[in-house]
Amino acid sequence: MQPLLWLAVMLIKGYRYFISPLLGQNCRFYPSCSAYAEEALTTHGLLKGGWLSAKRIGCCHPWHAGGYDPVPQPIKPPKP
């Protein structure tokens, strides 16, 4: 794992285990935004995973319905 990717994942895990319990269960999405961000980063890498995470966090507002929103699977090129 790349050092910056590892650092980003560790920061997310730190948020999830130390800060999130103090804030309570407020996420309107499943999986939670921190779980989504961790999976997006490990699945798609730092740039695309970071972009997907930022888009998801941008949807966290009272006017969005929320609900089930999984991380999109990477597109694999067809084998010849």
HTML snippet that shows the backbone in 3Dmol.js (N, CA, C, O; Angstrom):
<script src="https://3Dmol.org/build/3Dmol-min.js"></script>
<div id="view" style="width:600px;height:400px;position:relative"></div>
<script>
const pdb = `
ATOM      1  N   MET A   1       0.847  -1.176   0.000  1.00  0.00           N
ATOM      2  CA  MET A   1       0.000   0.000   0.000  1.00  0.00           C
ATOM      3  C   MET A   1       0.889   1.233   0.000  1.00  0.00           C
ATOM      4  O   MET A   1       1.898   1.283   0.703  1.00  0.00           O
ATOM      5  N   GLN A   2       0.512   2.217  -0.785  1.00  0.00           N
ATOM      6  CA  GLN A   2       1.276   3.452  -0.874  1.00  0.00           C
ATOM      7  C   GLN A   2       1.252   4.195   0.458  1.00  0.00           C
ATOM      8  O   GLN A   2       0.267   4.117   1.191  1.00  0.00           O
ATOM      9  N   PRO A   3       2.323   4.913   0.775  1.00  0.00           N
ATOM     10  CA  PRO A   3       2.366   5.592   2.081  1.00  0.00           C
ATOM     11  C   PRO A   3       1.236   6.613   2.270  1.00  0.00           C
ATOM     12  O   PRO A   3       0.663   6.685   3.357  1.00  0.00           O
ATOM     13  N   LEU A   4       0.904   7.397   1.250  1.00  0.00           N
ATOM     14  CA  LEU A   4      -0.165   8.386   1.396  1.00  0.00           C
ATOM     15  C   LEU A   4      -1.532   7.714   1.519  1.00  0.00           C
ATOM     16  O   LEU A   4      -2.394   8.183   2.261  1.00  0.00           O
ATOM     17  N   LEU A   5      -1.724   6.622   0.793  1.00  0.00           N
ATOM     18  CA  LEU A   5      -2.972   5.876   0.894  1.00  0.00           C
ATOM     19  C   LEU A   5      -3.101   5.271   2.295  1.00  0.00           C
ATOM     20  O   LEU A   5      -4.170   5.320   2.903  1.00  0.00           O
ATOM     21  N   TRP A   6      -2.029   4.714   2.787  1.00  0.00           N
ATOM     22  CA  TRP A   6      -2.020   4.141   4.140  1.00  0.00           C
ATOM     23  C   TRP A   6      -2.348   5.220   5.171  1.00  0.00           C
ATOM     24  O   TRP A   6      -3.132   4.981   6.088  1.00  0.00           O
ATOM     25  N   LEU A   7      -1.750   6.414   5.025  1.00  0.00           N
ATOM     26  CA  LEU A   7      -2.002   7.512   5.948  1.00  0.00           C
ATOM     27  C   LEU A   7      -3.468   7.937   5.905  1.00  0.00           C
ATOM     28  O   LEU A   7      -4.073   8.180   6.949  1.00  0.00           O
ATOM     29  N   ALA A   8      -4.042   8.030   4.704  1.00  0.00           N
ATOM     30  CA  ALA A   8      -5.452   8.417   4.572  1.00  0.00           C
ATOM     31  C   ALA A   8      -6.362   7.396   5.247  1.00  0.00           C
ATOM     32  O   ALA A   8      -7.308   7.769   5.942  1.00  0.00           O
ATOM     33  N   VAL A   9      -6.082   6.121   5.048  1.00  0.00           N
ATOM     34  CA  VAL A   9      -6.898   5.068   5.666  1.00  0.00           C
ATOM     35  C   VAL A   9      -6.749   5.109   7.187  1.00  0.00           C
ATOM     36  O   VAL A   9      -7.734   4.920   7.901  1.00  0.00           O
ATOM     37  N   MET A  10      -5.555   5.349   7.690  1.00  0.00           N
ATOM     38  CA  MET A  10      -5.347   5.433   9.137  1.00  0.00           C
ATOM     39  C   MET A  10      -6.067   6.647   9.733  1.00  0.00           C
ATOM     40  O   MET A  10      -6.591   6.567  10.844  1.00  0.00           O
ATOM     41  N   LEU A  11      -6.096   7.761   9.009  1.00  0.00           N
ATOM     42  CA  LEU A  11      -6.826   8.929   9.492  1.00  0.00           C
ATOM     43  C   LEU A  11      -8.326   8.640   9.564  1.00  0.00           C
ATOM     44  O   LEU A  11      -8.996   9.056  10.510  1.00  0.00           O
ATOM     45  N   ILE A  12      -8.848   7.934   8.572  1.00  0.00           N
ATOM     46  CA  ILE A  12     -10.268   7.579   8.575  1.00  0.00           C
ATOM     47  C   ILE A  12     -10.575   6.632   9.736  1.00  0.00           C
ATOM     48  O   ILE A  12     -11.577   6.800  10.432  1.00  0.00           O
ATOM     49  N   LYS A  13      -9.711   5.639   9.943  1.00  0.00           N
ATOM     50  CA  LYS A  13      -9.921   4.718  11.056  1.00  0.00           C
ATOM     51  C   LYS A  13      -9.834   5.444  12.396  1.00  0.00           C
ATOM     52  O   LYS A  13     -10.600   5.151  13.313  1.00  0.00           O
ATOM     53  N   GLY A  14      -8.906   6.387  12.511  1.00  0.00           N
ATOM     54  CA  GLY A  14      -8.810   7.182  13.730  1.00  0.00           C
ATOM     55  C   GLY A  14     -10.068   7.995  13.975  1.00  0.00           C
ATOM     56  O   GLY A  14     -10.546   8.080  15.106  1.00  0.00           O
ATOM     57  N   TYR A  15     -10.608   8.595  12.916  1.00  0.00           N
ATOM     58  CA  TYR A  15     -11.872   9.318  13.043  1.00  0.00           C
ATOM     59  C   TYR A  15     -12.982   8.374  13.495  1.00  0.00           C
ATOM     60  O   TYR A  15     -13.750   8.699  14.400  1.00  0.00           O
ATOM     61  N   ARG A  16     -13.063   7.210  12.866  1.00  0.00           N
ATOM     62  CA  ARG A  16     -14.152   6.281  13.159  1.00  0.00           C
ATOM     63  C   ARG A  16     -14.111   5.786  14.599  1.00  0.00           C
ATOM     64  O   ARG A  16     -15.161   5.621  15.220  1.00  0.00           O
ATOM     65  N   TYR A  17     -12.914   5.545  15.146  1.00  0.00           N
ATOM     66  CA  TYR A  17     -12.821   4.958  16.481  1.00  0.00           C
ATOM     67  C   TYR A  17     -12.710   5.976  17.615  1.00  0.00           C
ATOM     68  O   TYR A  17     -13.028   5.652  18.759  1.00  0.00           O
ATOM     69  N   PHE A  18     -12.261   7.216  17.317  1.00  0.00           N
ATOM     70  CA  PHE A  18     -12.066   8.178  18.405  1.00  0.00           C
ATOM     71  C   PHE A  18     -13.015   9.369  18.354  1.00  0.00           C
ATOM     72  O   PHE A  18     -13.457   9.835  19.404  1.00  0.00           O
ATOM     73  N   ILE A  19     -13.339   9.872  17.178  1.00  0.00           N
ATOM     74  CA  ILE A  19     -14.172  11.071  17.067  1.00  0.00           C
ATOM     75  C   ILE A  19     -15.643  10.723  16.839  1.00  0.00           C
ATOM     76  O   ILE A  19     -16.524  11.318  17.460  1.00  0.00           O
ATOM     77  N   SER A  20     -15.909   9.774  15.962  1.00  0.00           N
ATOM     78  CA  SER A  20     -17.283   9.423  15.609  1.00  0.00           C
ATOM     79  C   SER A  20     -18.132   8.996  16.814  1.00  0.00           C
ATOM     80  O   SER A  20     -19.299   9.380  16.881  1.00  0.00           O
ATOM     81  N   PRO A  21     -17.599   8.217  17.769  1.00  0.00           N
ATOM     82  CA  PRO A  21     -18.433   7.864  18.930  1.00  0.00           C
ATOM     83  C   PRO A  21     -18.869   9.081  19.751  1.00  0.00           C
ATOM     84  O   PRO A  21     -19.912   9.043  20.404  1.00  0.00           O
ATOM     85  N   LEU A  22     -18.087  10.147  19.722  1.00  0.00           N
ATOM     86  CA  LEU A  22     -18.460  11.355  20.457  1.00  0.00           C
ATOM     87  C   LEU A  22     -19.584  12.117  19.755  1.00  0.00           C
ATOM     88  O   LEU A  22     -20.349  12.834  20.401  1.00  0.00           O
ATOM     89  N   LEU A  23     -19.685  11.963  18.434  1.00  0.00           N
ATOM     90  CA  LEU A  23     -20.693  12.680  17.655  1.00  0.00           C
ATOM     91  C   LEU A  23     -22.020  11.941  17.578  1.00  0.00           C
ATOM     92  O   LEU A  23     -23.058  12.560  17.348  1.00  0.00           O
ATOM     93  N   GLY A  24     -22.001  10.636  17.765  1.00  0.00           N
ATOM     94  CA  GLY A  24     -23.224   9.843  17.702  1.00  0.00           C
ATOM     95  C   GLY A  24     -23.519   9.332  16.296  1.00  0.00           C
ATOM     96  O   GLY A  24     -22.801   9.644  15.346  1.00  0.00           O
ATOM     97  N   GLN A  25     -24.587   8.540  16.175  1.00  0.00           N
ATOM     98  CA  GLN A  25     -24.992   7.943  14.900  1.00  0.00           C
ATOM     99  C   GLN A  25     -25.833   8.944  14.119  1.00  0.00           C
ATOM    100  O   GLN A  25     -27.044   9.025  14.324  1.00  0.00           O
ATOM    101  N   ASN A  26     -25.219   9.697  13.240  1.00  0.00           N
ATOM    102  CA  ASN A  26     -25.943  10.713  12.491  1.00  0.00           C
ATOM    103  C   ASN A  26     -25.902  10.497  10.985  1.00  0.00           C
ATOM    104  O   ASN A  26     -26.510  11.272  10.246  1.00  0.00           O
ATOM    105  N   CYS A  27     -25.215   9.486  10.513  1.00  0.00           N
ATOM    106  CA  CYS A  27     -25.058   9.308   9.071  1.00  0.00           C
ATOM    107  C   CYS A  27     -26.378   8.826   8.469  1.00  0.00           C
ATOM    108  O   CYS A  27     -27.012   7.911   8.995  1.00  0.00           O
ATOM    109  N   ARG A  28     -26.782   9.448   7.365  1.00  0.00           N
ATOM    110  CA  ARG A  28     -28.028   9.076   6.702  1.00  0.00           C
ATOM    111  C   ARG A  28     -27.805   8.066   5.592  1.00  0.00           C
ATOM    112  O   ARG A  28     -28.744   7.700   4.885  1.00  0.00           O
ATOM    113  N   PHE A  29     -26.587   7.620   5.435  1.00  0.00           N
ATOM    114  CA  PHE A  29     -26.247   6.643   4.400  1.00  0.00           C
ATOM    115  C   PHE A  29     -25.844   5.311   5.017  1.00  0.00           C
ATOM    116  O   PHE A  29     -25.455   5.239   6.182  1.00  0.00           O
ATOM    117  N   TYR A  30     -25.945   4.270   4.221  1.00  0.00           N
ATOM    118  CA  TYR A  30     -25.382   2.965   4.574  1.00  0.00           C
ATOM    119  C   TYR A  30     -24.568   2.511   3.379  1.00  0.00           C
ATOM    120  O   TYR A  30     -25.106   2.467   2.273  1.00  0.00           O
ATOM    121  N   PRO A  31     -23.323   2.177   3.543  1.00  0.00           N
ATOM    122  CA  PRO A  31     -22.483   2.237   4.748  1.00  0.00           C
ATOM    123  C   PRO A  31     -22.199   3.685   5.143  1.00  0.00           C
ATOM    124  O   PRO A  31     -22.405   4.611   4.359  1.00  0.00           O
ATOM    125  N   SER A  32     -21.730   3.854   6.356  1.00  0.00           N
ATOM    126  CA  SER A  32     -21.450   5.205   6.847  1.00  0.00           C
ATOM    127  C   SER A  32     -20.387   5.859   5.976  1.00  0.00           C
ATOM    128  O   SER A  32     -19.675   5.181   5.235  1.00  0.00           O
ATOM    129  N   CYS A  33     -20.287   7.163   6.070  1.00  0.00           N
ATOM    130  CA  CYS A  33     -19.349   7.899   5.214  1.00  0.00           C
ATOM    131  C   CYS A  33     -17.894   7.475   5.445  1.00  0.00           C
ATOM    132  O   CYS A  33     -17.103   7.420   4.503  1.00  0.00           O
ATOM    133  N   SER A  34     -17.548   7.179   6.694  1.00  0.00           N
ATOM    134  CA  SER A  34     -16.166   6.773   6.963  1.00  0.00           C
ATOM    135  C   SER A  34     -15.892   5.376   6.402  1.00  0.00           C
ATOM    136  O   SER A  34     -14.809   5.132   5.870  1.00  0.00           O
ATOM    137  N   ALA A  35     -16.842   4.470   6.511  1.00  0.00           N
ATOM    138  CA  ALA A  35     -16.673   3.133   5.934  1.00  0.00           C
ATOM    139  C   ALA A  35     -16.627   3.209   4.413  1.00  0.00           C
ATOM    140  O   ALA A  35     -15.851   2.500   3.773  1.00  0.00           O
ATOM    141  N   TYR A  36     -17.464   4.077   3.834  1.00  0.00           N
ATOM    142  CA  TYR A  36     -17.475   4.278   2.382  1.00  0.00           C
ATOM    143  C   TYR A  36     -16.114   4.806   1.922  1.00  0.00           C
ATOM    144  O   TYR A  36     -15.546   4.313   0.947  1.00  0.00           O
ATOM    145  N   ALA A  37     -15.599   5.812   2.629  1.00  0.00           N
ATOM    146  CA  ALA A  37     -14.321   6.407   2.255  1.00  0.00           C
ATOM    147  C   ALA A  37     -13.186   5.392   2.332  1.00  0.00           C
ATOM    148  O   ALA A  37     -12.336   5.340   1.443  1.00  0.00           O
ATOM    149  N   GLU A  38     -13.170   4.592   3.381  1.00  0.00           N
ATOM    150  CA  GLU A  38     -12.114   3.578   3.523  1.00  0.00           C
ATOM    151  C   GLU A  38     -12.187   2.563   2.384  1.00  0.00           C
ATOM    152  O   GLU A  38     -11.165   2.216   1.793  1.00  0.00           O
ATOM    153  N   GLU A  39     -13.392   2.088   2.076  1.00  0.00           N
ATOM    154  CA  GLU A  39     -13.541   1.111   0.999  1.00  0.00           C
ATOM    155  C   GLU A  39     -13.213   1.726  -0.361  1.00  0.00           C
ATOM    156  O   GLU A  39     -12.586   1.076  -1.197  1.00  0.00           O
ATOM    157  N   ALA A  40     -13.627   2.966  -0.588  1.00  0.00           N
ATOM    158  CA  ALA A  40     -13.336   3.634  -1.861  1.00  0.00           C
ATOM    159  C   ALA A  40     -11.838   3.812  -2.049  1.00  0.00           C
ATOM    160  O   ALA A  40     -11.319   3.602  -3.145  1.00  0.00           O
ATOM    161  N   LEU A  41     -11.147   4.195  -0.997  1.00  0.00           N
ATOM    162  CA  LEU A  41      -9.700   4.384  -1.102  1.00  0.00           C
ATOM    163  C   LEU A  41      -8.974   3.069  -1.350  1.00  0.00           C
ATOM    164  O   LEU A  41      -8.065   3.014  -2.179  1.00  0.00           O
ATOM    165  N   THR A  42      -9.358   2.016  -0.649  1.00  0.00           N
ATOM    166  CA  THR A  42      -8.661   0.741  -0.827  1.00  0.00           C
ATOM    167  C   THR A  42      -9.025   0.073  -2.154  1.00  0.00           C
ATOM    168  O   THR A  42      -8.223  -0.681  -2.705  1.00  0.00           O
ATOM    169  N   THR A  43     -10.231   0.344  -2.673  1.00  0.00           N
ATOM    170  CA  THR A  43     -10.657  -0.269  -3.925  1.00  0.00           C
ATOM    171  C   THR A  43     -10.140   0.490  -5.136  1.00  0.00           C
ATOM    172  O   THR A  43      -9.667  -0.120  -6.095  1.00  0.00           O
ATOM    173  N   HIS A  44     -10.228   1.832  -5.101  1.00  0.00           N
ATOM    174  CA  HIS A  44      -9.942   2.640  -6.285  1.00  0.00           C
ATOM    175  C   HIS A  44      -8.637   3.423  -6.213  1.00  0.00           C
ATOM    176  O   HIS A  44      -8.223   4.001  -7.218  1.00  0.00           O
ATOM    177  N   GLY A  45      -7.987   3.461  -5.076  1.00  0.00           N
ATOM    178  CA  GLY A  45      -6.752   4.227  -4.973  1.00  0.00           C
ATOM    179  C   GLY A  45      -7.002   5.616  -4.405  1.00  0.00           C
ATOM    180  O   GLY A  45      -8.137   5.992  -4.109  1.00  0.00           O
ATOM    181  N   LEU A  46      -5.918   6.367  -4.259  1.00  0.00           N
ATOM    182  CA  LEU A  46      -5.977   7.653  -3.573  1.00  0.00           C
ATOM    183  C   LEU A  46      -6.767   8.698  -4.353  1.00  0.00           C
ATOM    184  O   LEU A  46      -7.591   9.397  -3.764  1.00  0.00           O
ATOM    185  N   LEU A  47      -6.543   8.826  -5.651  1.00  0.00           N
ATOM    186  CA  LEU A  47      -7.201   9.890  -6.406  1.00  0.00           C
ATOM    187  C   LEU A  47      -8.688   9.620  -6.635  1.00  0.00           C
ATOM    188  O   LEU A  47      -9.529  10.425  -6.236  1.00  0.00           O
ATOM    189  N   LYS A  48      -9.014   8.511  -7.264  1.00  0.00           N
ATOM    190  CA  LYS A  48     -10.418   8.221  -7.549  1.00  0.00           C
ATOM    191  C   LYS A  48     -11.185   7.938  -6.255  1.00  0.00           C
ATOM    192  O   LYS A  48     -12.317   8.396  -6.093  1.00  0.00           O
ATOM    193  N   GLY A  49     -10.581   7.193  -5.341  1.00  0.00           N
ATOM    194  CA  GLY A  49     -11.230   6.927  -4.059  1.00  0.00           C
ATOM    195  C   GLY A  49     -11.453   8.199  -3.261  1.00  0.00           C
ATOM    196  O   GLY A  49     -12.478   8.350  -2.597  1.00  0.00           O
ATOM    197  N   GLY A  50     -10.488   9.118  -3.325  1.00  0.00           N
ATOM    198  CA  GLY A  50     -10.647  10.406  -2.655  1.00  0.00           C
ATOM    199  C   GLY A  50     -11.767  11.229  -3.276  1.00  0.00           C
ATOM    200  O   GLY A  50     -12.529  11.888  -2.569  1.00  0.00           O
ATOM    201  N   TRP A  51     -11.862  11.186  -4.611  1.00  0.00           N
ATOM    202  CA  TRP A  51     -12.933  11.900  -5.302  1.00  0.00           C
ATOM    203  C   TRP A  51     -14.303  11.315  -4.946  1.00  0.00           C
ATOM    204  O   TRP A  51     -15.242  12.060  -4.666  1.00  0.00           O
ATOM    205  N   LEU A  52     -14.418   9.988  -4.956  1.00  0.00           N
ATOM    206  CA  LEU A  52     -15.687   9.350  -4.587  1.00  0.00           C
ATOM    207  C   LEU A  52     -16.070   9.690  -3.148  1.00  0.00           C
ATOM    208  O   LEU A  52     -17.241   9.931  -2.854  1.00  0.00           O
ATOM    209  N   SER A  53     -15.094   9.709  -2.263  1.00  0.00           N
ATOM    210  CA  SER A  53     -15.356  10.038  -0.856  1.00  0.00           C
ATOM    211  C   SER A  53     -15.811  11.486  -0.703  1.00  0.00           C
ATOM    212  O   SER A  53     -16.733  11.772   0.060  1.00  0.00           O
ATOM    213  N   ALA A  54     -15.163  12.400  -1.430  1.00  0.00           N
ATOM    214  CA  ALA A  54     -15.540  13.812  -1.355  1.00  0.00           C
ATOM    215  C   ALA A  54     -16.953  14.022  -1.893  1.00  0.00           C
ATOM    216  O   ALA A  54     -17.719  14.806  -1.333  1.00  0.00           O
ATOM    217  N   LYS A  55     -17.304  13.320  -2.981  1.00  0.00           N
ATOM    218  CA  LYS A  55     -18.665  13.422  -3.518  1.00  0.00           C
ATOM    219  C   LYS A  55     -19.681  12.934  -2.490  1.00  0.00           C
ATOM    220  O   LYS A  55     -20.728  13.552  -2.297  1.00  0.00           O
ATOM    221  N   ARG A  56     -19.366  11.831  -1.841  1.00  0.00           N
ATOM    222  CA  ARG A  56     -20.281  11.256  -0.846  1.00  0.00           C
ATOM    223  C   ARG A  56     -20.462  12.191   0.337  1.00  0.00           C
ATOM    224  O   ARG A  56     -21.586  12.403   0.793  1.00  0.00           O
ATOM    225  N   ILE A  57     -19.372  12.751   0.838  1.00  0.00           N
ATOM    226  CA  ILE A  57     -19.452  13.665   1.984  1.00  0.00           C
ATOM    227  C   ILE A  57     -20.198  14.934   1.585  1.00  0.00           C
ATOM    228  O   ILE A  57     -20.875  15.544   2.413  1.00  0.00           O
ATOM    229  N   GLY A  58     -20.077  15.336   0.317  1.00  0.00           N
ATOM    230  CA  GLY A  58     -20.819  16.491  -0.171  1.00  0.00           C
ATOM    231  C   GLY A  58     -22.321  16.273  -0.177  1.00  0.00           C
ATOM    232  O   GLY A  58     -23.085  17.239  -0.155  1.00  0.00           O
ATOM    233  N   CYS A  59     -22.755  15.026  -0.206  1.00  0.00           N
ATOM    234  CA  CYS A  59     -24.194  14.709  -0.172  1.00  0.00           C
ATOM    235  C   CYS A  59     -24.735  14.645   1.251  1.00  0.00           C
ATOM    236  O   CYS A  59     -25.937  14.458   1.439  1.00  0.00           O
ATOM    237  N   CYS A  60     -23.892  14.794   2.235  1.00  0.00           N
ATOM    238  CA  CYS A  60     -24.338  14.731   3.637  1.00  0.00           C
ATOM    239  C   CYS A  60     -24.900  16.081   4.045  1.00  0.00           C
ATOM    240  O   CYS A  60     -24.185  16.939   4.561  1.00  0.00           O
ATOM    241  N   HIS A  61     -26.184  16.252   3.808  1.00  0.00           N
ATOM    242  CA  HIS A  61     -26.890  17.450   4.240  1.00  0.00           C
ATOM    243  C   HIS A  61     -28.351  17.084   4.482  1.00  0.00           C
ATOM    244  O   HIS A  61     -28.807  16.041   4.015  1.00  0.00           O
ATOM    245  N   PRO A  62     -29.071  17.902   5.186  1.00  0.00           N
ATOM    246  CA  PRO A  62     -30.445  17.542   5.564  1.00  0.00           C
ATOM    247  C   PRO A  62     -31.407  17.351   4.397  1.00  0.00           C
ATOM    248  O   PRO A  62     -32.443  16.709   4.567  1.00  0.00           O
ATOM    249  N   TRP A  63     -31.099  17.882   3.230  1.00  0.00           N
ATOM    250  CA  TRP A  63     -32.027  17.803   2.104  1.00  0.00           C
ATOM    251  C   TRP A  63     -31.804  16.586   1.224  1.00  0.00           C
ATOM    252  O   TRP A  63     -32.552  16.379   0.268  1.00  0.00           O
ATOM    253  N   HIS A  64     -30.802  15.780   1.518  1.00  0.00           N
ATOM    254  CA  HIS A  64     -30.556  14.550   0.752  1.00  0.00           C
ATOM    255  C   HIS A  64     -31.221  13.382   1.464  1.00  0.00           C
ATOM    256  O   HIS A  64     -31.152  13.267   2.688  1.00  0.00           O
ATOM    257  N   ALA A  65     -31.862  12.522   0.691  1.00  0.00           N
ATOM    258  CA  ALA A  65     -32.614  11.410   1.284  1.00  0.00           C
ATOM    259  C   ALA A  65     -31.725  10.366   1.960  1.00  0.00           C
ATOM    260  O   ALA A  65     -32.149   9.721   2.918  1.00  0.00           O
ATOM    261  N   GLY A  66     -30.493  10.194   1.467  1.00  0.00           N
ATOM    262  CA  GLY A  66     -29.620   9.164   2.031  1.00  0.00           C
ATOM    263  C   GLY A  66     -29.996   7.801   1.509  1.00  0.00           C
ATOM    264  O   GLY A  66     -30.504   7.678   0.394  1.00  0.00           O
ATOM    265  N   GLY A  67     -29.750   6.760   2.309  1.00  0.00           N
ATOM    266  CA  GLY A  67     -30.095   5.400   1.930  1.00  0.00           C
ATOM    267  C   GLY A  67     -28.864   4.565   1.620  1.00  0.00           C
ATOM    268  O   GLY A  67     -27.746   4.901   2.012  1.00  0.00           O
ATOM    269  N   TYR A  68     -29.096   3.468   0.907  1.00  0.00           N
ATOM    270  CA  TYR A  68     -28.020   2.539   0.564  1.00  0.00           C
ATOM    271  C   TYR A  68     -27.229   3.099  -0.612  1.00  0.00           C
ATOM    272  O   TYR A  68     -27.797   3.385  -1.666  1.00  0.00           O
ATOM    273  N   ASP A  69     -25.928   3.254  -0.434  1.00  0.00           N
ATOM    274  CA  ASP A  69     -25.057   3.817  -1.462  1.00  0.00           C
ATOM    275  C   ASP A  69     -23.713   3.094  -1.409  1.00  0.00           C
ATOM    276  O   ASP A  69     -22.794   3.554  -0.732  1.00  0.00           O
ATOM    277  N   PRO A  70     -23.586   1.961  -2.120  1.00  0.00           N
ATOM    278  CA  PRO A  70     -22.324   1.220  -2.076  1.00  0.00           C
ATOM    279  C   PRO A  70     -21.251   1.881  -2.938  1.00  0.00           C
ATOM    280  O   PRO A  70     -21.559   2.688  -3.816  1.00  0.00           O
ATOM    281  N   VAL A  71     -20.015   1.539  -2.688  1.00  0.00           N
ATOM    282  CA  VAL A  71     -18.890   1.996  -3.508  1.00  0.00           C
ATOM    283  C   VAL A  71     -18.992   1.298  -4.862  1.00  0.00           C
ATOM    284  O   VAL A  71     -19.149   0.078  -4.910  1.00  0.00           O
ATOM    285  N   PRO A  72     -18.905   2.047  -5.963  1.00  0.00           N
ATOM    286  CA  PRO A  72     -18.962   1.385  -7.272  1.00  0.00           C
ATOM    287  C   PRO A  72     -17.758   0.466  -7.472  1.00  0.00           C
ATOM    288  O   PRO A  72     -16.640   0.789  -7.070  1.00  0.00           O
ATOM    289  N   GLN A  73     -18.000  -0.651  -8.084  1.00  0.00           N
ATOM    290  CA  GLN A  73     -16.919  -1.596  -8.355  1.00  0.00           C
ATOM    291  C   GLN A  73     -16.072  -1.090  -9.515  1.00  0.00           C
ATOM    292  O   GLN A  73     -16.600  -0.451 -10.425  1.00  0.00           O
ATOM    293  N   PRO A  74     -14.768  -1.363  -9.501  1.00  0.00           N
ATOM    294  CA  PRO A  74     -13.922  -0.919 -10.604  1.00  0.00           C
ATOM    295  C   PRO A  74     -14.318  -1.614 -11.898  1.00  0.00           C
ATOM    296  O   PRO A  74     -14.715  -2.779 -11.904  1.00  0.00           O
ATOM    297  N   ILE A  75     -14.202  -0.874 -12.989  1.00  0.00           N
ATOM    298  CA  ILE A  75     -14.528  -1.421 -14.300  1.00  0.00           C
ATOM    299  C   ILE A  75     -13.331  -2.207 -14.793  1.00  0.00           C
ATOM    300  O   ILE A  75     -12.231  -1.669 -14.918  1.00  0.00           O
ATOM    301  N   LYS A  76     -13.548  -3.480 -15.071  1.00  0.00           N
ATOM    302  CA  LYS A  76     -12.477  -4.325 -15.557  1.00  0.00           C
ATOM    303  C   LYS A  76     -12.591  -4.416 -17.089  1.00  0.00           C
ATOM    304  O   LYS A  76     -13.678  -4.661 -17.613  1.00  0.00           O
ATOM    305  N   PRO A  77     -11.493  -4.223 -17.794  1.00  0.00           N
ATOM    306  CA  PRO A  77     -11.567  -4.338 -19.253  1.00  0.00           C
ATOM    307  C   PRO A  77     -11.868  -5.783 -19.658  1.00  0.00           C
ATOM    308  O   PRO A  77     -11.399  -6.719 -19.010  1.00  0.00           O
ATOM    309  N   PRO A  78     -12.651  -5.968 -20.730  1.00  0.00           N
ATOM    310  CA  PRO A  78     -12.961  -7.335 -21.167  1.00  0.00           C
ATOM    311  C   PRO A  78     -11.709  -8.060 -21.654  1.00  0.00           C
ATOM    312  O   PRO A  78     -10.827  -7.464 -22.272  1.00  0.00           O
ATOM    313  N   LYS A  79     -11.651  -9.345 -21.364  1.00  0.00           N
ATOM    314  CA  LYS A  79     -10.506 -10.139 -21.813  1.00  0.00           C
ATOM    315  C   LYS A  79     -10.739 -10.535 -23.267  1.00  0.00           C
ATOM    316  O   LYS A  79     -11.859 -10.869 -23.654  1.00  0.00           O
ATOM    317  N   PRO A  80      -9.677 -10.495 -24.068  1.00  0.00           N
ATOM    318  CA  PRO A  80      -9.833 -10.878 -25.500  1.00  0.00           C
ATOM    319  C   PRO A  80     -10.051 -12.363 -25.699  1.00  0.00           C
ATOM    320  O   PRO A  80     -10.195 -12.818 -26.834  1.00  0.00           O
TER     321      PRO A  80
END
`;
const viewer = $3Dmol.createViewer("view");
viewer.addModel(pdb, "pdb");
viewer.setStyle({}, {cartoon: {color: "spectrum"}});
viewer.zoomTo();
viewer.render();
</script>
